[in-house]
Amino acid sequence: MDAGSLSASNANHSRCPLQEQHLQRKQSRENLDRFIPNRSAMDFDYAHYMVTEGRKGKENPSFSSPSREAYQKRLAETFNMNRTRILAFKNKPPAPVELIPKEFFSSVSHDKPVKARRHIPQTSERTLDAPDLVDDYYLNLLDWGSGNVLAIALGNTVYLWNATDGSTSELVTVDDEVGPVTSVSWAPDGRHIAIGLNNSEVQLWDSTANRQLRTLRGGHRMRVGSLAWNNHILTTGGMDGKILNNDVRIRDHIVETYRGHDQEVCGLKWSLSGQQLASGGNDNVLHIWDRSMASSNSATQWLHRLEEHTSAVKALAWCPFQGNLLATGGGAGDRNIKFWNTHTGACLNSVDTGSQVCALLWNKNERELLSSHGFSQNQLTLWKYPSMVKMGELNGHTSRVLFMAQSPDGCTVASAAADETLRFWNVFGTPEVAKPAPKSSVTEPFAHLNRIR
């Protein structure tokens, strides 16, 4: 009994560490160790059979019959039991089966060609002399008409430059008593042009016949520095702070008066619809006027009076792709470009340009905005809208770029600066040629019959 107890004790002692682990695992499964075999999970009967009897078929050929060998071979081939490695780099995997052929997509969807990135020239394509250009921020001395003729006022003279053939002609030279010329603006027809003068008068000219049609008098008391056309209505803004709507077809031309500015009106622009008028003044105020609220009997009340700018508001530009979006630029004390919802009067964004904003132009083909600046770099800056990321800066002028005008096709921009030069920039690219509409191959029904006219 003692001997039995001793042998049992020696046996337990020899297996103590490992046995203790197994006993603990039976009681607590969370202590299992994946590196140490679990004895309780072993099938000793099956293991003993495989060691003693299971391999006799391979080691002793006389143990197995031919039919058994054939069966074992067929079984191995069926279940691929002859391979030596489970994961082996042999043949490439088969190509995936396309549920929908590529030809289907090519016939259904037509991918648009990737548009090439537009090159933005950093230098002007043409430079013209502009002697005696008045260096005055509050005037508007440059305009490009729909007839592709550029008008520029130099001192007392208005010159016309034909962009088609490059010819130059003199339209008019006014006397010193009434000059200098303080504003020019082409009518929508590209033939008639309005000229504002320092003596508060406005002249209307037929550029084709080189003939003066009439003079508008009695509306302003001081110089007329801003002009804007709305069909047959010529809107004039004066140094007296008044804004007048003049119907150029009738004798008593003043049909409406807008009062709201305390100082000179230096910016005037009608929206593309002709429904709203934006006016900026030297009083740092921007007004939005609605045509439907105009009154011929009394002064018209503004729709919005916006006072966020801290300097003169001269640069005005209505967005060509969103009718109620207006961009405005402030003078040297402000330096900001602001964007407005003119229906609500809300300021949508404001960007500090770092310099005086003299003029603004929208790209008619892309969502871009061009600004011209004064102190201190005298550059033109192209912005991507609405991110207002700078796409390029155009340098060349040595003094502030006071005026900008856009060609009828919307691609070329002319800039006039106090350095007495007129520069042309191909900043907005080349216009895309419209593709002709494809002719229908379907025969029109009853084409052989005469039409009723």
The 8 nearest C-alpha neighbors of each residue, nearest first, counted from 0:
[[1, 3, 2, 4, 5, 6, 7, 8],
 [0, 2, 4, 3, 5, 6, 7, 8],
 [3, 1, 5, 0, 4, 6, 7, 8],
 [4, 2, 0, 6, 1, 5, 7, 8],
 [3, 5, 1, 7, 2, 6, 0, 8],
 [4, 6, 2, 8, 3, 7, 1, 9],
 [7, 5, 9, 3, 8, 4, 10, 2],
 [6, 8, 10, 4, 5, 9, 3, 11],
 [7, 9, 5, 11, 6, 10, 12, 4],
 [10, 8, 12, 6, 7, 11, 5, 13],
 [9, 11, 7, 13, 12, 8, 6, 14],
 [12, 10, 8, 14, 13, 9, 15, 7],
 [11, 13, 15, 9, 14, 10, 8, 16],
 [14, 12, 10, 11, 15, 9, 16, 8],
 [15, 13, 11, 12, 18, 17, 16, 10],
 [14, 16, 12, 18, 11, 17, 13, 19],
 [17, 15, 19, 18, 14, 20, 13, 12],
 [16, 18, 20, 19, 15, 14, 21, 22],
 [19, 17, 21, 15, 20, 16, 14, 22],
 [18, 20, 22, 16, 17, 21, 15, 23],
 [19, 21, 23, 17, 18, 22, 24, 16],
 [22, 20, 18, 24, 23, 19, 25, 17],
 [23, 21, 19, 25, 24, 20, 18, 26],
 [22, 24, 20, 26, 21, 25, 27, 19],
 [23, 25, 27, 21, 28, 26, 22, 31],
 [26, 24, 22, 23, 27, 21, 28, 39],
 [25, 27, 23, 24, 22, 28, 21, 30],
 [28, 26, 24, 29, 25, 23, 30, 31],
 [29, 27, 24, 30, 31, 25, 26, 23],
 [28, 30, 27, 31, 24, 32, 26, 23],
 [29, 31, 28, 24, 27, 32, 23, 20],
 [32, 30, 29, 24, 28, 33, 27, 35],
 [31, 33, 34, 35, 30, 36, 37, 24],
 [32, 34, 35, 31, 36, 37, 30, 29],
 [33, 35, 32, 36, 31, 37, 30, 20],
 [34, 36, 32, 33, 37, 31, 17, 20],
 [37, 35, 38, 34, 33, 32, 40, 41],
 [36, 38, 39, 40, 35, 21, 41, 31],
 [39, 37, 41, 40, 36, 21, 42, 35],
 [38, 40, 37, 41, 21, 42, 25, 36],
 [39, 41, 38, 37, 42, 36, 43, 25],
 [40, 42, 38, 39, 43, 37, 46, 36],
 [41, 43, 45, 44, 46, 40, 39, 38],
 [44, 42, 46, 45, 41, 47, 48, 38],
 [45, 43, 47, 46, 42, 48, 49, 41],
 [46, 44, 48, 43, 47, 42, 49, 50],
 [45, 47, 43, 49, 48, 44, 50, 42],
 [48, 46, 44, 50, 45, 49, 43, 51],
 [49, 47, 45, 51, 52, 46, 50, 53],
 [48, 50, 53, 46, 47, 52, 51, 45],
 [51, 49, 47, 48, 52, 53, 46, 54],
 [52, 50, 48, 49, 47, 53, 54, 55],
 [51, 53, 48, 55, 49, 54, 50, 47],
 [54, 52, 49, 55, 48, 51, 50, 56],
 [53, 55, 56, 57, 52, 58, 49, 50],
 [56, 54, 58, 59, 57, 52, 53, 62],
 [55, 57, 54, 63, 62, 59, 58, 60],
 [58, 56, 55, 54, 59, 60, 63, 62],
 [57, 59, 55, 56, 54, 60, 62, 61],
 [58, 60, 55, 61, 56, 62, 57, 63],
 [61, 59, 62, 63, 56, 58, 57, 55],
 [60, 62, 59, 63, 64, 56, 55, 58],
 [63, 61, 60, 56, 59, 55, 64, 57],
 [64, 62, 56, 61, 60, 67, 68, 65],
 [63, 65, 67, 66, 68, 62, 61, 60],
 [66, 64, 68, 67, 69, 63, 70, 60],
 [65, 67, 69, 68, 64, 70, 63, 71],
 [68, 66, 70, 64, 65, 69, 71, 63],
 [69, 67, 71, 65, 70, 66, 72, 64],
 [68, 70, 66, 72, 67, 71, 73, 65],
 [69, 71, 67, 73, 68, 72, 74, 66],
 [70, 72, 74, 68, 69, 73, 75, 67],
 [73, 71, 75, 69, 74, 70, 68, 76],
 [74, 72, 76, 70, 75, 71, 77, 69],
 [73, 75, 71, 77, 72, 76, 70, 78],
 [76, 74, 80, 72, 78, 77, 73, 79],
 [77, 75, 79, 73, 74, 78, 72, 80],
 [76, 78, 74, 75, 79, 73, 80, 72],
 [79, 77, 75, 80, 76, 74, 81, 73],
 [80, 78, 76, 75, 81, 77, 82, 74],
 [81, 79, 75, 78, 82, 76, 77, 74],
 [80, 82, 79, 75, 83, 76, 78, 84],
 [81, 83, 80, 84, 79, 85, 87, 75],
 [82, 84, 81, 85, 80, 87, 86, 79],
 [85, 83, 86, 82, 87, 81, 88, 80],
 [84, 86, 87, 83, 82, 88, 80, 79],
 [87, 85, 84, 88, 89, 83, 82, 90],
 [88, 86, 89, 84, 85, 83, 90, 82],
 [89, 87, 90, 86, 91, 84, 92, 85],
 [88, 90, 87, 91, 92, 86, 84, 85],
 [89, 91, 92, 88, 93, 87, 94, 86],
 [92, 90, 93, 89, 88, 94, 87, 95],
 [93, 91, 90, 94, 95, 89, 88, 87],
 [92, 94, 95, 91, 90, 96, 89, 97],
 [95, 93, 96, 92, 91, 97, 90, 98],
 [96, 94, 97, 93, 92, 98, 99, 91],
 [95, 97, 98, 94, 93, 99, 100, 101],
 [98, 96, 99, 100, 95, 101, 94, 102],
 [97, 99, 96, 100, 95, 101, 103, 102],
 [100, 98, 97, 101, 103, 104, 102, 96],
 [101, 99, 102, 103, 97, 98, 104, 105],
 [102, 100, 103, 104, 105, 99, 97, 106],
 [103, 101, 105, 100, 104, 106, 99, 107],
 [102, 104, 101, 106, 105, 100, 107, 99],
 [105, 103, 107, 106, 101, 102, 108, 100],
 [106, 104, 102, 103, 107, 108, 101, 109],
 [105, 107, 103, 104, 108, 102, 109, 101],
 [106, 108, 104, 105, 103, 109, 102, 110],
 [109, 107, 104, 105, 106, 110, 103, 111],
 [108, 110, 111, 105, 107, 106, 104, 112],
 [109, 111, 108, 112, 105, 113, 107, 104],
 [112, 110, 113, 109, 114, 108, 115, 105],
 [113, 111, 114, 110, 115, 109, 116, 108],
 [112, 114, 115, 111, 110, 116, 117, 109],
 [113, 115, 112, 116, 111, 117, 431, 110],
 [116, 114, 117, 113, 112, 118, 428, 111],
 [115, 117, 114, 118, 113, 119, 428, 390],
 [118, 116, 115, 119, 428, 114, 427, 429],
 [117, 119, 120, 116, 428, 426, 115, 427],
 [118, 120, 426, 117, 121, 391, 428, 425],
 [121, 119, 122, 118, 426, 425, 123, 424],
 [120, 122, 393, 119, 394, 392, 123, 391],
 [123, 121, 120, 393, 124, 394, 395, 424],
 [124, 122, 424, 423, 125, 422, 126, 121],
 [125, 123, 423, 424, 122, 126, 425, 422],
 [124, 126, 423, 123, 422, 127, 424, 421],
 [125, 127, 422, 421, 423, 420, 128, 123],
 [128, 126, 421, 420, 422, 129, 125, 423],
 [127, 129, 420, 421, 130, 419, 126, 422],
 [128, 130, 419, 420, 421, 132, 127, 131],
 [131, 129, 419, 132, 128, 153, 420, 154],
 [132, 130, 153, 154, 133, 129, 419, 134],
 [131, 133, 153, 130, 419, 154, 129, 134],
 [134, 132, 135, 131, 154, 153, 417, 152],
 [133, 135, 417, 132, 136, 401, 416, 418],
 [134, 136, 137, 133, 138, 401, 417, 139],
 [135, 137, 138, 401, 134, 357, 313, 139],
 [138, 136, 265, 135, 224, 313, 139, 281],
 [139, 137, 224, 181, 136, 135, 182, 140],
 [140, 138, 182, 141, 225, 224, 183, 181],
 [139, 141, 182, 152, 183, 151, 138, 181],
 [142, 140, 151, 150, 139, 402, 183, 404],
 [141, 143, 150, 404, 184, 149, 144, 183],
 [144, 142, 149, 404, 148, 406, 405, 150],
 [145, 143, 189, 146, 185, 148, 147, 149],
 [144, 146, 189, 147, 407, 188, 187, 143],
 [145, 147, 189, 144, 148, 190, 188, 407],
 [148, 146, 145, 144, 162, 407, 161, 149],
 [149, 147, 161, 144, 146, 160, 162, 143],
 [148, 150, 143, 160, 159, 142, 144, 161],
 [151, 149, 159, 142, 158, 141, 143, 160],
 [150, 152, 141, 158, 140, 157, 153, 149],
 [153, 151, 157, 140, 156, 180, 154, 158],
 [154, 152, 132, 131, 156, 155, 157, 151],
 [153, 155, 179, 131, 156, 132, 152, 133],
 [154, 156, 179, 173, 180, 172, 178, 153],
 [157, 155, 172, 153, 154, 171, 152, 158],
 [156, 158, 152, 171, 170, 151, 169, 153],
 [159, 157, 169, 151, 170, 150, 168, 152],
 [158, 160, 150, 168, 149, 167, 169, 148],
 [161, 159, 167, 149, 148, 166, 162, 165],
 [160, 162, 148, 165, 166, 163, 164, 167],
 [161, 163, 165, 164, 147, 148, 160, 149],
 [162, 164, 161, 165, 147, 148, 166, 160],
 [163, 165, 166, 162, 161, 160, 167, 148],
 [166, 164, 162, 161, 163, 160, 167, 148],
 [165, 167, 161, 164, 160, 168, 162, 163],
 [168, 166, 160, 159, 161, 165, 158, 169],
 [169, 167, 159, 158, 170, 160, 166, 161],
 [170, 168, 158, 171, 159, 157, 167, 156],
 [171, 169, 157, 158, 168, 209, 159, 206],
 [170, 172, 157, 156, 169, 173, 158, 155],
 [171, 173, 156, 155, 157, 174, 170, 169],
 [174, 172, 155, 178, 171, 156, 175, 177],
 [175, 173, 176, 177, 178, 172, 155, 179],
 [174, 176, 178, 177, 173, 179, 155, 172],
 [177, 175, 174, 178, 198, 173, 179, 197],
 [176, 178, 198, 175, 174, 197, 196, 179],
 [179, 177, 175, 197, 180, 155, 196, 176],
 [178, 180, 155, 154, 197, 181, 196, 177],
 [179, 181, 196, 178, 155, 182, 195, 197],
 [180, 182, 224, 196, 195, 138, 197, 179],
 [183, 181, 139, 195, 140, 224, 194, 225],
 [184, 182, 194, 140, 193, 195, 141, 142],
 [185, 183, 193, 192, 142, 226, 186, 194],
 [186, 184, 192, 144, 189, 191, 193, 187],
 [185, 187, 191, 188, 192, 189, 228, 184],
 [188, 186, 189, 185, 230, 145, 228, 144],
 [189, 187, 190, 186, 145, 191, 146, 185],
 [190, 188, 145, 146, 144, 187, 186, 185],
 [191, 189, 188, 206, 205, 207, 192, 186],
 [192, 190, 205, 186, 204, 206, 189, 185],
 [191, 193, 185, 204, 186, 184, 203, 194],
 [194, 192, 203, 184, 183, 202, 185, 204],
 [193, 195, 183, 202, 201, 182, 203, 196],
 [196, 194, 201, 182, 223, 181, 180, 200],
 [197, 195, 180, 181, 198, 200, 199, 178],
 [196, 198, 222, 178, 199, 179, 177, 181],
 [197, 199, 177, 222, 196, 200, 221, 178],
 [200, 198, 222, 221, 223, 219, 197, 196],
 [201, 199, 216, 196, 198, 215, 195, 202],
 [202, 200, 195, 215, 194, 214, 196, 193],
 [201, 203, 214, 194, 193, 213, 215, 204],
 [204, 202, 193, 213, 212, 192, 211, 214],
 [205, 203, 211, 192, 212, 191, 210, 206],
 [204, 206, 191, 210, 209, 207, 208, 190],
 [205, 207, 209, 208, 190, 191, 204, 210],
 [208, 206, 209, 205, 190, 210, 191, 204],
 [207, 209, 210, 206, 205, 204, 211, 190],
 [210, 208, 206, 207, 205, 170, 211, 204],
 [209, 211, 205, 208, 204, 212, 206, 207],
 [212, 210, 204, 203, 213, 205, 209, 202],
 [213, 211, 204, 203, 210, 205, 214, 202],
 [212, 214, 203, 211, 202, 215, 204, 201],
 [215, 213, 202, 201, 203, 216, 200, 212],
 [214, 216, 201, 200, 202, 213, 217, 252],
 [217, 215, 200, 218, 214, 201, 199, 219],
 [218, 216, 219, 215, 220, 200, 199, 253],
 [217, 219, 216, 220, 243, 253, 215, 199],
 [220, 218, 199, 221, 217, 237, 239, 241],
 [219, 221, 199, 239, 218, 222, 217, 237],
 [222, 220, 199, 238, 219, 239, 198, 237],
 [223, 221, 197, 199, 198, 238, 237, 196],
 [222, 224, 237, 195, 199, 236, 196, 225],
 [223, 225, 138, 181, 182, 237, 265, 222],
 [226, 224, 236, 265, 182, 266, 223, 235],
 [225, 227, 235, 234, 184, 267, 236, 182],
 [228, 226, 234, 268, 267, 233, 235, 269],
 [229, 227, 233, 232, 230, 234, 186, 226],
 [230, 228, 232, 273, 231, 233, 269, 227],
 [229, 231, 232, 228, 187, 186, 233, 273],
 [232, 230, 229, 246, 247, 233, 228, 248],
 [233, 231, 246, 229, 245, 230, 228, 244],
 [232, 234, 228, 245, 244, 227, 229, 235],
 [235, 233, 244, 227, 243, 226, 245, 228],
 [234, 236, 226, 243, 242, 225, 233, 237],
 [237, 235, 242, 225, 264, 223, 241, 224],
 [238, 236, 223, 239, 264, 240, 222, 241],
 [237, 239, 263, 240, 221, 222, 264, 223],
 [238, 240, 237, 241, 221, 263, 220, 262],
 [241, 239, 263, 262, 260, 238, 264, 261],
 [242, 240, 258, 239, 237, 236, 257, 243],
 [241, 243, 236, 257, 235, 256, 258, 237],
 [244, 242, 256, 235, 234, 255, 245, 257],
 [243, 245, 234, 255, 254, 253, 233, 232],
 [246, 244, 253, 252, 233, 232, 247, 254],
 [245, 247, 252, 232, 248, 231, 249, 233],
 [246, 248, 249, 252, 245, 231, 232, 233],
 [249, 247, 246, 250, 231, 252, 232, 245],
 [250, 248, 252, 251, 247, 246, 245, 253],
 [249, 251, 252, 248, 247, 246, 253, 215],
 [252, 250, 249, 253, 254, 246, 245, 247],
 [251, 253, 245, 246, 250, 249, 247, 254],
 [254, 252, 245, 244, 251, 255, 246, 243],
 [253, 255, 295, 244, 245, 252, 246, 256],
 [256, 254, 295, 244, 243, 253, 294, 293],
 [257, 255, 243, 298, 242, 299, 244, 258],
 [258, 256, 242, 299, 298, 243, 241, 259],
 [259, 257, 241, 298, 260, 256, 242, 299],
 [258, 260, 261, 257, 240, 301, 241, 286],
 [261, 259, 240, 262, 258, 280, 282, 241],
 [260, 262, 240, 282, 259, 263, 239, 280],
 [263, 261, 240, 282, 281, 260, 280, 239],
 [264, 262, 238, 240, 281, 280, 239, 237],
 [263, 265, 280, 236, 240, 237, 266, 279],
 [264, 266, 137, 313, 280, 225, 263, 224],
 [267, 265, 313, 279, 278, 225, 264, 314],
 [268, 266, 278, 277, 227, 225, 226, 279],
 [269, 267, 277, 227, 276, 270, 315, 278],
 [268, 270, 276, 273, 275, 277, 271, 227],
 [269, 271, 273, 272, 275, 317, 276, 274],
 [272, 270, 273, 269, 322, 317, 319, 274],
 [271, 273, 274, 270, 322, 275, 269, 229],
 [274, 272, 270, 271, 269, 275, 229, 276],
 [273, 275, 290, 272, 289, 270, 276, 291],
 [276, 274, 289, 270, 288, 273, 290, 269],
 [275, 277, 269, 288, 287, 268, 270, 289],
 [278, 276, 287, 268, 286, 267, 269, 288],
 [279, 277, 267, 286, 266, 285, 276, 287],
 [280, 278, 285, 312, 266, 313, 284, 264],
 [279, 281, 264, 282, 265, 312, 263, 284],
 [280, 282, 311, 283, 263, 262, 312, 264],
 [281, 283, 280, 262, 284, 311, 261, 260],
 [284, 282, 311, 310, 281, 312, 309, 308],
 [285, 283, 306, 282, 280, 279, 305, 286],
 [286, 284, 279, 305, 278, 304, 306, 312],
 [285, 287, 304, 278, 303, 277, 305, 288],
 [286, 288, 277, 303, 302, 276, 301, 278],
 [289, 287, 301, 276, 302, 275, 286, 277],
 [290, 288, 275, 291, 292, 274, 302, 276],
 [289, 291, 274, 293, 292, 275, 288, 276],
 [290, 292, 289, 293, 274, 294, 275, 288],
 [293, 291, 290, 289, 294, 299, 300, 288],
 [294, 292, 299, 290, 291, 255, 295, 289],
 [293, 295, 299, 296, 297, 255, 292, 298],
 [294, 296, 255, 254, 297, 293, 256, 298],
 [295, 297, 294, 298, 255, 254, 299, 256],
 [298, 296, 294, 295, 299, 256, 255, 293],
 [297, 299, 256, 257, 258, 300, 294, 296],
 [298, 300, 257, 293, 294, 256, 297, 301],
 [301, 299, 298, 302, 292, 257, 288, 258],
 [302, 300, 288, 303, 287, 299, 286, 304],
 [301, 303, 288, 287, 289, 300, 304, 286],
 [304, 302, 287, 301, 286, 344, 305, 288],
 [303, 305, 286, 285, 306, 287, 301, 302],
 [306, 304, 285, 284, 307, 286, 303, 344],
 [305, 307, 284, 308, 285, 304, 283, 309],
 [308, 306, 305, 309, 284, 283, 285, 346],
 [309, 307, 306, 310, 283, 329, 333, 284],
 [310, 308, 333, 283, 332, 307, 311, 329],
 [309, 311, 283, 330, 333, 332, 329, 308],
 [312, 310, 281, 283, 330, 329, 280, 282],
 [313, 311, 279, 329, 280, 283, 328, 314],
 [312, 314, 266, 265, 279, 311, 315, 328],
 [315, 313, 358, 328, 327, 359, 357, 312],
 [314, 316, 327, 326, 359, 313, 266, 268],
 [317, 315, 326, 359, 325, 360, 318, 327],
 [318, 316, 325, 270, 324, 326, 319, 315],
 [317, 319, 324, 321, 320, 325, 322, 361],
 [320, 318, 321, 363, 317, 322, 361, 271],
 [321, 319, 318, 322, 363, 366, 324, 317],
 [322, 320, 318, 324, 323, 319, 317, 325],
 [321, 323, 324, 318, 320, 319, 271, 270],
 [322, 324, 341, 340, 321, 342, 325, 318],
 [325, 323, 340, 318, 321, 322, 339, 317],
 [324, 326, 317, 339, 338, 316, 318, 323],
 [327, 325, 338, 316, 337, 315, 317, 339],
 [328, 326, 315, 337, 314, 336, 316, 338],
 [327, 329, 336, 314, 356, 335, 312, 337],
 [330, 328, 312, 333, 334, 335, 310, 356],
 [329, 331, 355, 310, 311, 333, 356, 332],
 [330, 332, 355, 333, 334, 354, 310, 329],
 [331, 333, 310, 330, 334, 309, 329, 355],
 [332, 334, 329, 309, 310, 330, 331, 335],
 [335, 333, 355, 354, 329, 331, 330, 352],
 [336, 334, 351, 350, 329, 333, 352, 328],
 [335, 337, 328, 350, 327, 349, 351, 329],
 [336, 338, 349, 327, 348, 326, 335, 328],
 [337, 339, 326, 348, 347, 325, 346, 327],
 [340, 338, 346, 325, 347, 341, 324, 345],
 [339, 341, 324, 345, 344, 342, 323, 343],
 [340, 342, 344, 323, 343, 339, 324, 325],
 [343, 341, 340, 344, 323, 345, 302, 324],
 [342, 344, 345, 341, 340, 303, 339, 346],
 [343, 345, 341, 340, 342, 303, 339, 346],
 [346, 344, 340, 343, 339, 347, 341, 342],
 [345, 347, 339, 348, 338, 340, 344, 337],
 [348, 346, 338, 339, 345, 340, 349, 337],
 [349, 347, 338, 337, 346, 350, 339, 336],
 [348, 350, 337, 336, 335, 338, 351, 347],
 [349, 351, 336, 335, 352, 337, 348, 387],
 [350, 352, 335, 353, 334, 336, 349, 354],
 [353, 351, 354, 334, 335, 350, 336, 356],
 [352, 354, 351, 334, 355, 335, 375, 374],
 [355, 353, 334, 352, 374, 373, 372, 331],
 [354, 356, 331, 330, 334, 373, 372, 374],
 [357, 355, 372, 328, 330, 329, 334, 358],
 [356, 358, 401, 372, 371, 314, 355, 400],
 [357, 359, 314, 371, 370, 402, 356, 403],
 [360, 358, 370, 314, 369, 316, 315, 371],
 [359, 361, 369, 368, 316, 370, 362, 358],
 [362, 360, 368, 367, 363, 369, 318, 316],
 [361, 363, 367, 365, 364, 368, 427, 366],
 [362, 364, 409, 365, 361, 319, 366, 320],
 [365, 363, 362, 366, 409, 430, 427, 367],
 [366, 364, 362, 367, 363, 427, 361, 383],
 [367, 365, 384, 383, 362, 368, 364, 385],
 [366, 368, 383, 384, 362, 365, 382, 361],
 [367, 369, 361, 382, 360, 381, 362, 383],
 [370, 368, 381, 360, 380, 359, 382, 361],
 [369, 371, 359, 380, 379, 358, 360, 381],
 [372, 370, 379, 358, 357, 400, 378, 356],
 [373, 371, 356, 377, 355, 357, 378, 400],
 [372, 374, 399, 377, 355, 400, 375, 354],
 [375, 373, 354, 376, 377, 355, 399, 372],
 [374, 376, 377, 373, 354, 399, 372, 355],
 [375, 377, 378, 374, 373, 372, 354, 399],
 [378, 376, 373, 399, 372, 398, 375, 400],
 [379, 377, 394, 376, 372, 393, 371, 380],
 [378, 380, 371, 393, 370, 392, 372, 394],
 [381, 379, 392, 370, 369, 391, 393, 378],
 [380, 382, 369, 391, 390, 368, 389, 392],
 [383, 381, 389, 368, 387, 390, 388, 367],
 [384, 382, 367, 387, 388, 386, 385, 390],
 [385, 383, 386, 387, 367, 366, 382, 368],
 [384, 386, 387, 383, 366, 367, 388, 382],
 [385, 387, 384, 388, 383, 382, 389, 367],
 [388, 386, 383, 384, 382, 385, 389, 350],
 [387, 389, 383, 386, 382, 390, 384, 385],
 [390, 388, 382, 391, 381, 387, 383, 380],
 [391, 389, 381, 382, 388, 383, 392, 380],
 [390, 392, 381, 389, 380, 393, 119, 382],
 [393, 391, 380, 379, 381, 394, 378, 121],
 [394, 392, 379, 121, 378, 380, 122, 391],
 [395, 393, 378, 396, 392, 122, 379, 121],
 [394, 396, 397, 122, 393, 378, 123, 377],
 [395, 397, 398, 394, 377, 416, 418, 378],
 [396, 398, 418, 377, 395, 399, 376, 417],
 [399, 397, 418, 417, 396, 377, 416, 400],
 [398, 400, 373, 377, 416, 401, 417, 372],
 [401, 399, 416, 372, 371, 373, 415, 377],
 [400, 402, 416, 357, 399, 415, 136, 358],
 [401, 403, 415, 414, 400, 358, 141, 416],
 [404, 402, 414, 413, 358, 415, 141, 412],
 [403, 405, 413, 142, 143, 412, 141, 414],
 [406, 404, 412, 409, 411, 143, 413, 407],
 [405, 407, 409, 411, 408, 143, 412, 410],
 [406, 408, 409, 145, 147, 405, 144, 143],
 [409, 407, 406, 410, 430, 411, 405, 363],
 [410, 408, 406, 407, 363, 405, 411, 362],
 [409, 411, 427, 428, 408, 429, 425, 406],
 [412, 410, 425, 406, 424, 405, 409, 426],
 [411, 413, 405, 424, 423, 404, 406, 414],
 [412, 414, 423, 404, 403, 422, 405, 424],
 [415, 413, 403, 422, 421, 402, 423, 412],
 [416, 414, 421, 402, 400, 420, 401, 403],
 [417, 415, 400, 401, 418, 399, 419, 420],
 [416, 418, 419, 398, 134, 399, 400, 132],
 [417, 419, 398, 416, 420, 397, 396, 399],
 [420, 418, 129, 417, 130, 132, 416, 128],
 [421, 419, 128, 129, 418, 127, 415, 416],
 [420, 422, 415, 127, 126, 414, 129, 128],
 [423, 421, 126, 414, 413, 125, 123, 127],
 [422, 424, 413, 125, 123, 412, 124, 126],
 [423, 425, 123, 412, 426, 411, 124, 413],
 [426, 424, 411, 427, 428, 410, 412, 120],
 [425, 427, 424, 428, 119, 411, 120, 410],
 [426, 428, 410, 425, 362, 411, 429, 409],
 [429, 427, 410, 426, 425, 430, 117, 119],
 [428, 430, 410, 431, 427, 425, 411, 408],
 [431, 429, 432, 428, 410, 408, 409, 364],
 [430, 432, 433, 429, 434, 364, 428, 408],
 [433, 431, 434, 430, 429, 435, 408, 364],
 [432, 434, 431, 435, 430, 436, 437, 429],
 [433, 435, 432, 436, 437, 431, 438, 430],
 [436, 434, 437, 433, 438, 432, 439, 431],
 [435, 437, 438, 434, 439, 433, 440, 432],
 [438, 436, 435, 439, 434, 440, 441, 433],
 [439, 437, 440, 436, 435, 441, 442, 443],
 [438, 440, 441, 437, 442, 436, 443, 435],
 [439, 441, 442, 438, 437, 443, 444, 436],
 [442, 440, 439, 443, 444, 438, 446, 437],
 [443, 441, 444, 440, 446, 439, 445, 447],
 [442, 444, 446, 441, 445, 447, 440, 439],
 [443, 445, 446, 442, 447, 441, 448, 449],
 [446, 444, 447, 448, 443, 449, 442, 450],
 [445, 447, 444, 448, 443, 442, 449, 450],
 [446, 448, 445, 449, 444, 443, 450, 442],
 [449, 447, 446, 445, 450, 444, 451, 443],
 [448, 450, 451, 447, 446, 445, 452, 444],
 [451, 449, 452, 448, 446, 447, 445, 444],
 [450, 452, 449, 448, 446, 445, 447, 444],
 [451, 450, 449, 448, 446, 447, 445, 444]]
